[in-house]
C-alpha cells in the first residue's frame, strides 16, 4: 500500500498538507486539534472586542445624555 495523500485544510489550516497513507493518525489528530484551538482563540478575541465596544458605547451614551 503506502503512498501519500493530500489533505486540503482550507483557509483555517493555511493550505494543504501531505501525509503518508500508512502513517501516524496521531499527527492528523494533533493538526485538527490545533485548528480548533486557533478558532477558539479567534472567537475569544472577537468576544472581548465586542464587550469592550459595548462598554464604550454605553459609557459615552450615558455621558451624552
Order of alpha helices (4+ residues) and beta strands (2+ residues): beta-beta-alpha
